[in-house]
Amino acid sequence: MYESFYGLKEKPFDLHPDPDYLFMSQGHDNAFTHLEYAIAENKGFVIITGEIGSGKTTLINYFLHKIPQDTVVGLINNTFAVQNNFIKMICQEFELDVKDKDKVGMLDLFYGFLIKKFSEKKRVVLIIDEAQNLTPEAMEEIRMISNLESEKHYLIQMILAGQPELKYKLHRKDLEQFAQRVTVHCHLGGMGLEETDSYIRHRLRMAGAQDCNIFENGAIEAVHTYSGGIPRLINILCDTALVYGYADEMKVVSRKVVEDVIQTREAGGIFSSTLTKEDALPSTSEGSIITKQMEERLISMERRISLMENIIDGMSRDINKITEKRTDRDDIVIELFRMLKDSIDSRLNTLMNFSRYKKIIENNSNKTQQDAPQDSRSFMMRLMRKKKGQ
């Protein structure tokens, strides 16, 4: 839509994890160096964590392009499907026939595969993206696979990438042995203002811009403030701001355009205070206060859910250990169902709270839209008139 207007060959702020567009911020460069070191030195377990949209998947795709030729790589990114079938999925990823094999048979098959590759002087690397979704059982299977090693070398190296929850999950008592095997860990956070400026210019340059000063300094400052330096959020803001600028025939995107984008998206409930850091632009609207309350409420609910998961996991392990004492087993099952009922009741209350908050936000959004600047309200009309005139 706006590419030719700004002298671009393609959209610079697309959300796909394109490794060609990877901007090596200090955090990304540090993470990539850790990955290279882990592979070169055969370091076993590597953990890469980062905020949502911080560029973990893009970094992994870039790493795959740079990995040595003598390395056999497997990539698993559908971690919801792994659950208790991890060994089967890993065998299938490396194209091993698991037909008519139980878990022990699949483990033997995979061990034979690792020995064969080791004899061929080839390294085997398994990358698991979105690893925060793995269950404790799946992570235990991963730990068991990591035990497949020779006297002096790991037969397989594993790279787990995920959101910060992955780091917190490794603090669990039942995953202590897993955590002890992690040899390299780094975290991707948001970029600073200077890196955000360089990031925006880098993507414009990669998209073919001859002049990378399409965003004025004030606009870049606003983008950084609202995004917290998270690449995905920067992309969303900049892409929408270019559409706004194109509709108004502005060759340079101003700070006001970015703020109009934010205000419009906040009015629609898309952006919230979760994007606003301590240095965020001041806001005294009722909507900001409500959103902050929701954020605190969600944090409290996440803690309660995490505690419930730990309790249920413990109960499940107790059930599995009991094989003969029928009365004890019955007592545990009854207690487990009681806890599940409490969990369901808690979730019902959560849904009710969400419904109440949603009504408040909708009422507030209607008010915000009525108070929105004329430029924001008439944006779509301007854009449609422009397209008809082409």
N, C-alpha and C positions, 0 to 999 in steps of 0.2 A: 504493500500500500504506500509506504512512505520512502521506500528505498531510493528511487530515482530522484525524489525531491531533495534528499540529503546527500546524493552522490554515492550511494552504497550499492554494492553488488548483491548483497543478501542481508537478511535481518541480523544485526550484531548481538542481539540479546535473547536469542532463542534459548529455551529451557532444556534442550536435549544435552546430555553429557558428552559433548564433542571434544575429544582430546586436542584437536587442532586449536581450539579456543582457550585451552587451559592457561591461566595466568599464574605464573610462579610467584605467589606472594611468599613472604618469609615463612609462613606456616606451611604452605604447600611444598616449598623447597626443602624444609626440614623433614616433612613426612616422606617425601620422595627419597631423600638421602638415607633415611632409616630403612626404607624398603630395599634400596640398592645394597646397603650394608648387610641387611639380614640375608639376602640371597647370596651375596658374595661370600659371606662368612658362615653360611649354613646354620643360622641361628634358631631354627625351629619356629616357635610361635611368635607372631607379630600381631599387635592390636592397633588399629587405627580408629580413633573415635572422632566425632565432630558433630557440631550442631546440624539440624535439618537444613539442607541447602548449602552447606559449607563447601561442597565440591569433592566429597569422598569418592563418589562413583566416577566422576570425571578424572580424578587422579588415578584411580585404578585402571581406567581405560587407557590413559597415557602410559602408565607403567607396563601394560600389556604390549604396547607398541615398542617398548624399550627393552623388554626382557630378553636375556641371552637365547640364542638359537638352540642350545643344547638342553633347554628346559621344557619339560612337558607340563602344561598348565591346565588346570580344571577350574571352572568358575561356576559357583552356585549363588544365585541371587533371589531365588524363590524360597526363602527360609520358612515361610508358613507351611510349605509342603513337606519340609524335612521332617520335623517332629521326631517320631520314633523310627523312621526309616532312613536315617542318615547314611548308614553304610551301604544301603542299596542305591541311594541316589549318587553317592560318590563313585561307586563302581560303574554305574550307567554313564556318569559324566566322563569317565576315562574309557568308555566303550568296552566294558567287560561284560560278558554274558553271565547273568545271575539267575538264569532260568533254573527252577527246581532246587535252588540253594537256600538253606536257612541262614540265619545271621552268622553262625560260626563258619559255615561254608563260604559265605561272601567275604568274611574277614580273612580267611586263608587264601582266597582267590586274590584279594587285593594285596596281601603280603607278598604273594608270588610275583605280582605285577611290579611291586616296588623293588624287589630283589633283582628282577630282570633289568629294570631301568638303571639300577645302581651298577650292575655288571656292564652295562653299555655306557657307563660314565655319563648318564643323563640325570638331571635333577627333576624331581616331581614337586610341583607347587600347587596347592589348593587355595583358592581365594573364595571367601564366603562374604558376600555383601549383605547388608541389612541384618547383621548377625545379632542385633539386639532382640530379634524375634525368636531366637533359638530357645527351646525349652531346656531345663536342667538335664533332662534325660539325653537330649541330642548333644549337649555340650559334654556330657560324660562319655558318649560314644566317640566324640572328637578326641577326647583325652586318651581313650583306649587306643585309637588309631595312632596317636603320637608316640605310643610305646613301641611301635614298630620301627626299630632302629638297629643299626649295626653297632659294633664295639666303639667306633669313634665318630660315626656320622649319623645325622638324622636321615632317614630314608624318605621323609616327606616334610616339606615346610608348609605351614599354614598361615595365611593372612586373613584375619577377621576384621572387617570394617563395619562400623555401626554407629548409631546415635549414642549420646552420653549414657543412656540406660545400660548399654553393654558394660561400661566401666563400673557402674553401680552393681550390676548383676554379679560381677566377679568378686564382690565383697561378701557374697553369701558364704556361709560356713560350709555348706555342702559342695561348693565349687572351689574350695581352698586348694585342692591338689591341681586343679586346672589353672588357677591364677599363678601358682608357683612355677608353672612351665612357660609363662610369658616372659620372653627375653627382651623384646623391644615393644615399646608403647609410646605413641605420640597422639596429640589431640589437635584438631583443626578448629580454630575459633573464628571470630569475625576480624575483618581487616580494619586498619586505622584509616584516617581521612586521606593521608597521602597515598596509601596503597589503593584505596577506593578510586581516587582520581586516576591513578595509573591503570587500574583494572578497566575502567570505562573507556579510556583512550586506547587501550590494547585491543578491546573487542571491536571498537570502531575501525581501528586500523586493519584488523583481520577481515573485516567485512568490506574493505575496499575504500574507506574514507580517505580522501586526499587531505582534508582539513579535519583534524580530530578535536577542534574546539567547538563542537556542536552544542555542548553543555557549558553554560557559564559557570564560574566558580561557585556562585551562590547556589545554583541548582545542584552541583555535586555535593556541596555541604549538606543540603537538605536530604539528598538521597542517602548519604552516609548516616545522617542522624536517624532517619526513620528505619533504615535497613539494619543498622548495627554492624555494617560491613559484611553481611552474609551475601555471598554471590547470587544465590537464587532470588533473593529479595531485591537486590540491586537490578537484576535483569528485568524483573516484573515492573519495577518503577520506571526504569529507563525506557523500556519498550513502550509502555503506555504513554509516557511523557512525549516520545517521538510522534505517536499518533496524535496527541493533542496539539503539538507544535505544527504538524503537517496540516491539521484542520484549520489552524489560524494563520498558516503560511509564515511561520516564524523560522527563519534559518538558524537561529540560536535559541536553544531551550533555556528559559529563565527559571529562576527560583520559584516564581509565582506559579508557573505551569506545573512544576513538581508538587507544590503544595496543593494545587487544585486536584491533582491526581490522588494525593493522599486523602484529601477531604472527601472526594467523591467515593473512594473505596471504603473509607471508614463509615460513611453514611450508609453504604450497602452492607456493612458488617463484615467486610473482607479483611481489612487491616484492623488490628486492635492494639492494645497496650503491650502485647507480647513482643511487638516490634520496637517498642519505645524503651530506650535505655535510660540511664540516669541523666545523660546529657541531652535527652530528647527535647524537641521544641515544646515550649510551655503550652498547656491547654487547661482551660478551666471549665470545659463543657461537662454537662452531666454524664454524657456518654463515656468519657474517659474514666470518670470515677466508678461507674458501673462496671466497666471492663476490668479495672484493677481489682474490684471485689471478686469478679468471676475468676480472675487468674489465681487469686489467693485460695478461693474455694476449690479450684481444680487441683492445685498443688496438694491441698489437704486430702482430697479424694484419691489422688494418685498414691499417696502414702498409705491410705487405708487399704486400697486394692493390693498394693505390694505386700503389706503385712498379711492380708488374707491369703494371697498366693503362697507365701512361705508356710503358713499354717497348714493349708491344704496339701502342699507338697510333703510336709512332715507326716501328716495323717496317711497319705498314700504309701509312703515308705513303710510305716508301721503295719499297714494291711498286707503288704507284700511279704513282710518278714514272718507273719503268722501263718502257719500251715496246718496246725493240729488243734490249737486251742479255739474251739468253735465259739465258746461263750465270749472270749476276749475279742474275737473277730467281730461278732455281732455288736458288741458294745462300741467298738471303733466305728463300724459302719453307721450305727445310729447317730453317734456323735458327729460323724462327717456330714450326714444328711442335715442335722441340725445347723451345722455351720454353713452348709450350702443354702439352707433356707434363709439364714441371716444375711448371707451374701446377696440373695435375690431381693430380699426386703431392702437392703442398702441400695442396690441398683435401682429399684423402683423409686426410692426417695431421691436418688440422683436424677432420674428422668424427670421427676416432678419439679426439682429445683431448676433443671435446664429449661423446662417449659416456662416456669415463672420468669427466669432471667430473659428468655427469648422474647416474651411479651413486652418486658420492660425495654429491651433493646429495639424492638420493632417500633414501639411508640416513640422512643428517642430518635430512631432513624428517620421517621416521618417528619419530626420536628426539625432535624438537622438538614434534611433535603429542602424543606421550605425556606430555611435560612441560608442555603448555599448560594454562592455568588452566581450572578447571571451567566457568567462564562461557563461554569460547570453545568448548569441546568440546560443550556442550549447547545452543549458540545455535539451531541449526536445530530442535531438539526444542521449545524454548520458542516459537519463531516459529510452528511448525505447530500447537501447542496453542492459541496465541492466535487463529490464523485459524479453527480449528474452533469456538472459543467465540463467534465473531462471529455 
